Every structure is written in C-alpha cells, then in structure tokens.
C-alpha cells in the first residue's frame, strides 16, 4: 500500500498557512481502493488550488475526509471552497461554540455580532462557523477531532487535543470576552517581530530552548497520525510544546515506536515558539553524532517569508536529529511511497544547516 502527501503553497510575505492533500491505499488501483484526505485549506485562493489538484492528479471530485485543525484563517478559509465544490464524505472540525457559553453568545443568526471581539478572532470563527453551515447544508457528517477519533479505515488517528484540554484552552482564545490578562500579554509578545542579533551554531552547538510559548488557538490544533505500519506520518498543524507533550505521553503509554515516523510536519511554519529540544528529542530522537538522513519533514512557508518562518534554530534542530526539512516557499512539495510517478517533477534540496541563527 502506498501514499502521497502534497503540501500546497499558501500565502505571501509573512502570511503563511497550511493546505495539505493526502492520498493513500492502492494508488495503482481503483478510486474505491484509496482514501483522499485534505488537512487544512489555507486562504480562499488555496481552496481553488486544492480542488484543481485533486481533479488533475487524482481524477476525482470525491474527498473522503476534510480536517480543519483549528479556526485560523490561514488554515480554514480555503476549506469552504473544497466543501462547496467537491463531494466530501466527512468533516472533522472543532465547534468551540458548543463548548463554552462565552463563544456561543457571540453568535446571532450564524454570524458574530459582538463588536468587543477582536477582528482576527471574529473572522476566524466566522470561517469556522461557515464550514459547519456548508457541511450541514450538504449533509456532510461532522465530527469533532478529539483524542482517539479514527476514520472509517481506522488508520487515521487523532492524537490530540483531548476534549478536556481543548475546553481548558477556550478561555484564552485571542479576543474572547473573558480572556486572561496574562495570556493577552503572551499573545502580544508572540505577535511582535524579533529584531534580534545573530548567534553562532554548529553541529555540536544548539541554541533552541524549551521556553517557547504559542497561542491557545495553536495549542488547540488537531494532531493526526496516519498509521502506515513501518512508515507513519505525523501532522502537527500549529501545535505547541504543551499540546505535543500530551501527544507524546499518549504515544508512550501505547509503546509507540517513534522510529516508524517517516514524515513529520514542522509545527506552525517552523516557529521557534512551538518546539524545543526536549520535545524534539522525544519525537525525532536524540541529536546524532553526524549528519544522517532518517526521515522527512515538511514546513509550509509563504514565498518571501522572513527568517522567522521557518526559524533557522528549528530547522537546524530537526536536521541534527536526522529529519531533513523541506519548505514550500511558494511552491508545492510532494512526498510519496509506492505511488505513480509524476512527469516533470524533480527532487528538491533540504534546508541546509546554518552556522548563524536568530538570537
């Protein structure tokens, strides 16, 4: 059985996002022997690209599963286009308005009307609510992706978040009426641009630390494992250290073999606020004594993105642990196993190990 994963280009400048298409099964057989999964859809324009990609390469309008990992516009907006223009069987998305009255009270007639809500949250929740509306109109099955949920084939597994952890994060969503002051300050710091000096790194010197913090929305991201036996694929979306730690605790309890991870998505476009050496040691293994390719990692970054995404500290840390990182940078990248060849596609080089990184 084979698989192929396509990370489609999303955004420009500092506006990165995720749009991922996965096909697996007997890729040389009939459509019913395959599963097609869309994980996030980027901005609106990305949705058109997803539809065209599936129709052109897979010769179908049927999508088995669409996953909206969290309600950020750079992940969810394009999925409305996919739902409207394709035959989608199932949608996995969180519905925060079903978990807290504070968010439920923001909606009236299906739209957010409370002017006290920050515009960024308003637009994100409107996009998410619109996804739900389209799915209900088209009789698409909706499920909330909490820990333990599996698809019909039982090989696509939600590792996180748990329902309890997700609900604990809702109070800290940016702009919600009861948002904690301390959390607001944390988001302001995260949003600030780092005007930092450079520091030296080498194969033996790593400056990435475990102090990174990301937003509650990012930590609410759905984390998914595609179980392909010896070649497992891990999709992390924008999850941060606390969310990823919960996932590794779950995997440890089930005696998971991390060496089976053949593809690992770099969280949050390679932000240094989402990973640290401790969680990378767990997922990727400890730092190696020499440069050795052991697995592939993909990171979605827009064309023209600054050094912030992906962070050189992060890509260096991945490479030291045997994970070669490839970035979209405004282009589509493709990873496959036991899949048909694509004409006019060519190999790309992974991100190099940098000798200078941001402080």
The 8 nearest C-alpha neighbors of each residue, nearest first, counted from 0:
[[1, 24, 25, 337, 2, 23, 26, 227],
 [2, 0, 337, 336, 24, 23, 338, 25],
 [1, 3, 23, 336, 335, 22, 338, 24],
 [2, 4, 335, 22, 334, 21, 23, 336],
 [3, 5, 21, 334, 333, 20, 335, 22],
 [4, 6, 333, 20, 19, 332, 7, 21],
 [5, 7, 19, 332, 331, 18, 333, 4],
 [6, 8, 331, 18, 5, 19, 9, 332],
 [9, 7, 329, 330, 331, 327, 6, 301],
 [8, 10, 16, 301, 41, 15, 45, 17],
 [11, 9, 15, 14, 301, 16, 8, 12],
 [10, 12, 301, 302, 14, 13, 303, 15],
 [11, 13, 303, 304, 14, 302, 301, 10],
 [12, 14, 304, 15, 11, 301, 305, 303],
 [15, 13, 10, 11, 12, 301, 16, 73],
 [16, 14, 301, 10, 300, 9, 13, 11],
 [15, 17, 73, 41, 9, 74, 10, 299],
 [16, 18, 41, 74, 39, 299, 40, 19],
 [17, 19, 40, 39, 41, 7, 6, 38],
 [20, 18, 6, 38, 5, 37, 7, 39],
 [19, 21, 37, 5, 4, 36, 38, 6],
 [22, 20, 4, 36, 35, 3, 37, 5],
 [23, 21, 35, 3, 34, 2, 36, 4],
 [22, 24, 2, 34, 1, 33, 3, 26],
 [25, 23, 33, 0, 1, 26, 32, 34],
 [26, 24, 0, 28, 27, 32, 33, 1],
 [25, 27, 28, 24, 338, 1, 33, 23],
 [26, 28, 25, 339, 29, 338, 24, 337],
 [29, 27, 25, 26, 32, 30, 33, 31],
 [28, 30, 32, 31, 27, 33, 25, 26],
 [29, 31, 32, 33, 28, 34, 59, 26],
 [30, 32, 33, 29, 34, 28, 25, 24],
 [33, 31, 30, 29, 25, 24, 28, 34],
 [34, 32, 24, 30, 31, 23, 25, 26],
 [33, 35, 23, 22, 63, 24, 36, 32],
 [36, 34, 22, 62, 63, 21, 33, 64],
 [35, 37, 64, 21, 65, 20, 63, 62],
 [36, 38, 20, 65, 19, 66, 39, 21],
 [37, 39, 66, 19, 65, 20, 18, 67],
 [40, 38, 74, 18, 67, 75, 17, 66],
 [39, 41, 18, 77, 78, 74, 75, 46],
 [40, 42, 74, 73, 17, 18, 16, 77],
 [41, 43, 77, 76, 73, 45, 44, 72],
 [44, 42, 77, 76, 46, 45, 41, 80],
 [45, 43, 46, 47, 42, 77, 48, 41],
 [46, 44, 48, 42, 43, 41, 47, 77],
 [47, 45, 77, 49, 80, 43, 44, 48],
 [46, 48, 50, 45, 49, 44, 51, 80],
 [49, 47, 45, 51, 46, 50, 52, 44],
 [50, 48, 52, 46, 47, 51, 53, 45],
 [49, 51, 47, 53, 52, 48, 81, 54],
 [50, 52, 48, 54, 49, 53, 55, 47],
 [51, 53, 49, 55, 50, 54, 56, 48],
 [54, 52, 57, 50, 56, 55, 51, 49],
 [53, 55, 58, 51, 59, 52, 57, 56],
 [56, 54, 52, 53, 58, 51, 57, 59],
 [57, 55, 53, 58, 52, 54, 51, 59],
 [56, 58, 53, 59, 54, 55, 52, 30],
 [59, 57, 54, 55, 56, 53, 60, 30],
 [58, 60, 54, 61, 57, 53, 30, 55],
 [61, 59, 85, 86, 54, 62, 53, 58],
 [60, 62, 86, 59, 87, 85, 63, 88],
 [63, 61, 87, 35, 64, 86, 36, 88],
 [64, 62, 88, 35, 87, 36, 34, 89],
 [63, 65, 36, 89, 62, 90, 88, 37],
 [64, 66, 37, 90, 36, 38, 91, 89],
 [67, 65, 91, 38, 68, 39, 90, 37],
 [66, 68, 92, 39, 69, 75, 91, 38],
 [67, 69, 221, 220, 66, 39, 92, 236],
 [70, 68, 220, 67, 71, 219, 216, 221],
 [71, 69, 123, 127, 75, 124, 72, 74],
 [70, 72, 123, 73, 74, 69, 75, 216],
 [73, 71, 76, 75, 123, 74, 42, 70],
 [72, 74, 16, 41, 42, 71, 75, 76],
 [75, 73, 41, 39, 40, 72, 17, 71],
 [74, 76, 72, 40, 78, 77, 39, 67],
 [77, 75, 42, 72, 43, 78, 126, 79],
 [78, 76, 46, 43, 40, 42, 41, 79],
 [77, 79, 40, 81, 80, 75, 76, 46],
 [78, 80, 82, 77, 81, 130, 76, 83],
 [81, 79, 46, 83, 78, 77, 82, 84],
 [82, 80, 78, 84, 79, 83, 85, 46],
 [83, 81, 79, 80, 85, 84, 78, 87],
 [84, 82, 80, 81, 85, 79, 133, 86],
 [85, 83, 81, 82, 80, 86, 50, 60],
 [86, 84, 60, 81, 82, 87, 83, 61],
 [85, 87, 61, 60, 62, 88, 84, 82],
 [88, 86, 62, 85, 89, 63, 61, 82],
 [89, 87, 63, 139, 64, 62, 86, 140],
 [88, 90, 140, 64, 139, 87, 141, 63],
 [91, 89, 141, 65, 64, 66, 140, 92],
 [90, 92, 66, 142, 143, 144, 141, 67],
 [93, 91, 67, 143, 144, 66, 90, 142],
 [92, 94, 143, 95, 144, 69, 91, 67],
 [93, 95, 96, 97, 92, 143, 98, 128],
 [96, 94, 98, 97, 93, 99, 102, 169],
 [95, 97, 103, 102, 94, 98, 99, 100],
 [98, 96, 95, 94, 99, 103, 100, 102],
 [99, 97, 95, 96, 166, 100, 94, 103],
 [100, 98, 101, 102, 96, 97, 103, 95],
 [99, 101, 103, 102, 104, 96, 98, 97],
 [100, 102, 99, 104, 103, 105, 176, 175],
 [103, 101, 96, 105, 104, 100, 99, 95],
 [102, 104, 96, 100, 105, 101, 106, 99],
 [105, 103, 102, 101, 106, 100, 107, 96],
 [106, 104, 111, 102, 103, 113, 112, 107],
 [107, 105, 111, 110, 104, 109, 103, 112],
 [106, 108, 109, 110, 111, 112, 105, 104],
 [109, 107, 110, 106, 111, 112, 105, 128],
 [108, 110, 107, 106, 111, 128, 129, 125],
 [111, 109, 106, 107, 108, 112, 125, 128],
 [112, 110, 106, 105, 113, 107, 121, 125],
 [111, 113, 114, 110, 105, 106, 107, 116],
 [112, 114, 115, 105, 116, 111, 106, 104],
 [115, 113, 116, 112, 117, 111, 118, 121],
 [116, 114, 113, 117, 176, 174, 175, 118],
 [117, 115, 174, 114, 113, 175, 121, 118],
 [116, 118, 174, 120, 119, 121, 115, 173],
 [117, 119, 121, 120, 122, 116, 174, 114],
 [120, 118, 122, 121, 117, 123, 174, 173],
 [121, 119, 123, 118, 122, 117, 124, 174],
 [120, 122, 118, 124, 119, 123, 125, 117],
 [121, 123, 125, 119, 120, 124, 118, 126],
 [124, 122, 120, 126, 71, 72, 70, 125],
 [123, 125, 127, 126, 121, 122, 128, 120],
 [124, 126, 122, 128, 127, 123, 129, 121],
 [127, 125, 129, 123, 124, 128, 76, 122],
 [128, 126, 124, 130, 129, 125, 70, 123],
 [129, 127, 125, 131, 130, 126, 124, 132],
 [128, 130, 132, 126, 127, 131, 125, 133],
 [131, 129, 127, 133, 128, 132, 79, 134],
 [130, 132, 128, 134, 129, 133, 135, 127],
 [133, 131, 129, 135, 130, 134, 136, 128],
 [134, 132, 136, 130, 135, 131, 129, 137],
 [135, 133, 139, 131, 137, 136, 132, 138],
 [136, 134, 138, 132, 137, 133, 139, 131],
 [135, 137, 133, 134, 138, 132, 139, 131],
 [136, 138, 134, 135, 139, 133, 83, 82],
 [139, 137, 135, 136, 134, 140, 133, 88],
 [138, 140, 134, 89, 137, 88, 135, 141],
 [139, 141, 89, 90, 138, 88, 142, 134],
 [142, 140, 90, 91, 89, 139, 143, 92],
 [143, 141, 91, 144, 90, 92, 140, 89],
 [142, 144, 93, 92, 91, 145, 141, 94],
 [145, 143, 91, 148, 92, 142, 157, 93],
 [144, 146, 161, 160, 162, 159, 143, 148],
 [145, 147, 159, 161, 158, 157, 160, 148],
 [146, 148, 157, 158, 145, 149, 156, 159],
 [147, 149, 157, 146, 156, 145, 144, 150],
 [150, 148, 156, 153, 155, 147, 157, 151],
 [149, 151, 153, 152, 155, 154, 148, 156],
 [150, 152, 153, 149, 154, 155, 63, 64],
 [151, 153, 154, 150, 155, 149, 34, 156],
 [154, 152, 150, 149, 151, 155, 156, 226],
 [155, 153, 226, 152, 225, 156, 150, 149],
 [156, 154, 225, 149, 150, 153, 224, 226],
 [157, 155, 149, 224, 223, 148, 154, 158],
 [156, 158, 223, 146, 148, 147, 159, 222],
 [159, 157, 146, 222, 223, 246, 156, 147],
 [160, 158, 146, 222, 161, 157, 221, 145],
 [159, 161, 145, 146, 165, 221, 164, 219],
 [160, 162, 146, 145, 164, 159, 163, 165],
 [161, 163, 165, 164, 145, 166, 160, 146],
 [162, 164, 166, 161, 165, 167, 160, 168],
 [163, 165, 167, 161, 166, 162, 160, 168],
 [166, 164, 162, 168, 167, 163, 219, 160],
 [165, 167, 163, 168, 169, 164, 162, 98],
 [166, 168, 164, 165, 169, 163, 170, 171],
 [169, 167, 165, 166, 215, 171, 170, 164],
 [170, 168, 171, 172, 166, 167, 165, 215],
 [169, 171, 178, 168, 172, 177, 167, 175],
 [172, 170, 178, 169, 168, 215, 173, 179],
 [171, 173, 169, 215, 170, 216, 175, 174],
 [174, 172, 175, 171, 120, 178, 183, 117],
 [173, 175, 117, 116, 172, 120, 176, 178],
 [174, 176, 178, 177, 173, 172, 116, 170],
 [175, 177, 178, 174, 101, 116, 115, 102],
 [178, 176, 175, 170, 179, 101, 171, 174],
 [177, 179, 171, 175, 170, 176, 180, 174],
 [178, 180, 182, 181, 171, 177, 183, 170],
 [181, 179, 183, 182, 184, 178, 185, 177],
 [180, 182, 184, 183, 179, 185, 178, 186],
 [181, 183, 185, 179, 184, 180, 171, 186],
 [184, 182, 180, 186, 185, 181, 187, 179],
 [183, 185, 187, 181, 182, 186, 188, 180],
 [184, 186, 182, 188, 183, 187, 189, 181],
 [187, 185, 189, 183, 188, 184, 190, 214],
 [188, 186, 184, 190, 189, 185, 183, 191],
 [187, 189, 185, 191, 186, 190, 184, 192],
 [190, 188, 186, 187, 191, 185, 213, 212],
 [189, 191, 187, 188, 186, 192, 185, 193],
 [192, 190, 188, 189, 193, 187, 186, 194],
 [193, 191, 194, 190, 189, 307, 188, 195],
 [194, 192, 195, 191, 307, 357, 358, 196],
 [195, 193, 192, 196, 357, 358, 191, 197],
 [196, 194, 193, 358, 357, 197, 192, 198],
 [195, 197, 358, 357, 198, 194, 356, 193],
 [196, 198, 357, 358, 356, 355, 195, 199],
 [199, 197, 356, 355, 358, 357, 200, 196],
 [198, 200, 355, 354, 356, 197, 201, 204],
 [201, 199, 354, 204, 355, 205, 198, 356],
 [200, 202, 204, 203, 354, 199, 205, 353],
 [201, 203, 204, 319, 200, 205, 352, 289],
 [204, 202, 201, 205, 200, 288, 319, 286],
 [205, 203, 201, 200, 202, 206, 199, 354],
 [204, 206, 207, 200, 203, 201, 316, 202],
 [205, 207, 208, 204, 312, 200, 358, 198],
 [206, 208, 312, 205, 275, 276, 313, 209],
 [209, 207, 275, 210, 276, 206, 211, 274],
 [208, 210, 275, 211, 276, 277, 274, 207],
 [211, 209, 208, 212, 275, 272, 274, 207],
 [210, 212, 272, 209, 273, 271, 213, 274],
 [213, 211, 272, 273, 210, 214, 239, 240],
 [212, 214, 272, 239, 273, 217, 189, 215],
 [215, 213, 217, 216, 186, 218, 212, 172],
 [214, 216, 218, 217, 168, 172, 171, 219],
 [217, 215, 219, 214, 218, 172, 69, 220],
 [216, 218, 237, 238, 214, 219, 215, 220],
 [217, 219, 238, 215, 220, 239, 242, 216],
 [218, 220, 216, 217, 165, 215, 160, 221],
 [221, 219, 68, 69, 218, 217, 238, 237],
 [220, 222, 68, 159, 160, 223, 219, 144],
 [223, 221, 235, 159, 158, 234, 157, 220],
 [224, 222, 157, 234, 156, 158, 233, 221],
 [225, 223, 233, 156, 232, 155, 226, 234],
 [226, 224, 155, 232, 231, 154, 227, 156],
 [225, 227, 231, 154, 228, 224, 155, 232],
 [228, 226, 231, 230, 229, 225, 154, 232],
 [227, 229, 230, 226, 231, 259, 225, 260],
 [228, 230, 259, 227, 231, 260, 261, 226],
 [231, 229, 227, 261, 259, 228, 260, 232],
 [232, 230, 260, 227, 226, 261, 259, 225],
 [231, 233, 262, 225, 224, 260, 261, 263],
 [234, 232, 224, 263, 223, 262, 264, 235],
 [235, 233, 223, 264, 222, 236, 263, 224],
 [234, 236, 222, 266, 264, 238, 237, 233],
 [235, 237, 266, 238, 234, 220, 267, 222],
 [238, 236, 267, 217, 266, 220, 235, 239],
 [239, 237, 218, 217, 220, 236, 242, 235],
 [240, 238, 273, 218, 242, 241, 213, 243],
 [239, 241, 243, 274, 242, 273, 244, 278],
 [242, 240, 244, 243, 239, 245, 218, 238],
 [243, 241, 245, 244, 218, 239, 240, 238],
 [244, 242, 246, 240, 245, 241, 239, 247],
 [245, 243, 241, 247, 246, 242, 240, 248],
 [246, 244, 248, 242, 243, 247, 241, 249],
 [245, 247, 243, 249, 244, 248, 158, 159],
 [246, 248, 250, 244, 249, 245, 251, 243],
 [249, 247, 251, 245, 246, 250, 244, 252],
 [248, 250, 246, 252, 247, 251, 245, 253],
 [251, 249, 247, 253, 255, 252, 248, 254],
 [250, 252, 254, 248, 253, 249, 255, 247],
 [251, 253, 249, 250, 254, 248, 255, 247],
 [252, 254, 250, 251, 255, 249, 248, 256],
 [255, 253, 251, 252, 250, 256, 249, 257],
 [254, 256, 250, 253, 251, 257, 252, 259],
 [255, 257, 258, 259, 254, 260, 250, 251],
 [258, 256, 259, 260, 255, 282, 283, 284],
 [257, 259, 256, 260, 283, 261, 284, 229],
 [258, 260, 229, 257, 230, 231, 256, 261],
 [261, 259, 231, 258, 257, 262, 232, 230],
 [260, 262, 294, 230, 231, 232, 259, 295],
 [263, 261, 232, 295, 296, 260, 294, 233],
 [264, 262, 296, 233, 232, 234, 265, 295],
 [263, 265, 297, 234, 296, 235, 266, 298],
 [264, 266, 298, 269, 297, 296, 263, 268],
 [267, 265, 237, 235, 236, 268, 269, 238],
 [268, 266, 237, 269, 270, 236, 265, 238],
 [267, 269, 299, 298, 308, 300, 309, 266],
 [270, 268, 309, 308, 267, 310, 265, 266],
 [269, 271, 272, 267, 310, 308, 268, 273],
 [270, 272, 273, 310, 313, 274, 269, 211],
 [273, 211, 271, 212, 270, 213, 274, 239],
 [274, 272, 239, 271, 240, 270, 211, 213],
 [275, 273, 240, 272, 271, 239, 278, 211],
 [274, 276, 209, 208, 277, 278, 207, 279],
 [275, 277, 279, 278, 280, 208, 209, 207],
 [278, 276, 280, 279, 275, 281, 209, 274],
 [277, 279, 281, 280, 276, 275, 282, 274],
 [280, 278, 276, 282, 281, 283, 277, 275],
 [281, 279, 284, 285, 277, 278, 283, 282],
 [280, 282, 278, 279, 284, 283, 277, 247],
 [283, 281, 279, 280, 284, 257, 278, 247],
 [284, 282, 279, 280, 281, 320, 285, 257],
 [285, 283, 280, 281, 282, 320, 286, 279],
 [284, 286, 280, 320, 287, 283, 281, 279],
 [285, 287, 320, 319, 284, 288, 280, 321],
 [286, 288, 289, 320, 319, 285, 321, 290],
 [287, 289, 286, 290, 319, 202, 203, 291],
 [290, 288, 287, 291, 319, 202, 286, 321],
 [289, 291, 319, 321, 292, 287, 288, 318],
 [290, 292, 321, 289, 293, 287, 319, 320],
 [291, 293, 321, 294, 322, 323, 290, 295],
 [294, 292, 321, 322, 291, 295, 261, 323],
 [295, 293, 261, 322, 262, 292, 321, 323],
 [294, 296, 262, 323, 322, 261, 324, 263],
 [297, 295, 324, 263, 264, 262, 323, 322],
 [298, 296, 325, 264, 324, 326, 265, 299],
 [297, 299, 326, 265, 268, 264, 325, 300],
 [300, 298, 268, 327, 326, 17, 16, 297],
 [301, 299, 15, 328, 268, 327, 298, 308],
 [300, 302, 15, 11, 328, 10, 329, 304],
 [301, 303, 329, 328, 11, 304, 12, 300],
 [302, 304, 12, 301, 11, 305, 328, 13],
 [305, 303, 12, 13, 301, 302, 308, 300],
 [304, 306, 307, 308, 303, 13, 12, 309],
 [307, 305, 308, 310, 309, 304, 311, 357],
 [306, 308, 310, 305, 309, 270, 304, 269],
 [309, 307, 310, 269, 306, 268, 270, 305],
 [308, 310, 269, 307, 268, 270, 306, 311],
 [309, 311, 307, 308, 313, 312, 269, 270],
 [310, 312, 314, 313, 356, 315, 309, 353],
 [313, 311, 315, 310, 207, 314, 356, 316],
 [312, 314, 316, 310, 311, 315, 271, 317],
 [313, 315, 317, 311, 316, 312, 318, 324],
 [314, 316, 318, 312, 352, 313, 317, 311],
 [317, 315, 313, 319, 314, 318, 312, 320],
 [318, 316, 314, 322, 320, 315, 319, 313],
 [317, 319, 322, 321, 315, 320, 323, 316],
 [320, 318, 316, 286, 317, 321, 287, 315],
 [321, 319, 286, 318, 317, 287, 322, 285],
 [320, 322, 293, 292, 318, 291, 319, 323],
 [323, 321, 318, 294, 317, 295, 320, 296],
 [322, 324, 318, 295, 296, 349, 321, 292],
 [325, 323, 296, 349, 297, 350, 322, 295],
 [324, 326, 349, 297, 350, 296, 298, 323],
 [327, 325, 298, 328, 297, 299, 300, 324],
 [326, 328, 330, 299, 329, 331, 300, 8],
 [329, 327, 302, 301, 300, 330, 326, 8],
 [328, 330, 302, 8, 301, 327, 9, 331],
 [331, 329, 327, 8, 328, 332, 7, 302],
 [330, 332, 7, 8, 6, 327, 333, 5],
 [333, 331, 6, 5, 327, 330, 7, 334],
 [332, 334, 5, 4, 6, 335, 331, 3],
 [335, 333, 4, 3, 5, 332, 336, 2],
 [336, 334, 3, 2, 338, 4, 333, 337],
 [335, 337, 1, 2, 338, 3, 334, 0],
 [338, 336, 1, 2, 335, 0, 339, 26],
 [337, 339, 336, 1, 26, 335, 2, 340],
 [340, 338, 341, 27, 337, 26, 335, 336],
 [341, 339, 342, 338, 344, 337, 335, 343],
 [342, 340, 344, 343, 339, 56, 345, 338],
 [341, 343, 344, 340, 345, 339, 56, 346],
 [342, 344, 341, 345, 340, 346, 333, 347],
 [345, 343, 342, 341, 346, 340, 333, 332],
 [344, 346, 343, 347, 342, 341, 333, 332],
 [345, 347, 348, 344, 333, 332, 349, 334],
 [348, 346, 345, 349, 325, 332, 344, 326],
 [347, 349, 350, 346, 325, 351, 324, 323],
 [350, 348, 325, 324, 323, 351, 347, 326],
 [349, 351, 324, 325, 348, 352, 323, 314],
 [350, 352, 353, 349, 315, 314, 348, 318],
 [353, 351, 315, 354, 350, 318, 314, 201],
 [354, 352, 355, 351, 315, 311, 356, 200],
 [353, 355, 200, 201, 199, 352, 356, 198],
 [354, 356, 199, 353, 198, 200, 197, 357],
 [357, 355, 197, 311, 198, 312, 199, 358],
 [356, 358, 197, 195, 196, 198, 311, 355],
 [357, 197, 196, 195, 198, 356, 206, 193]]
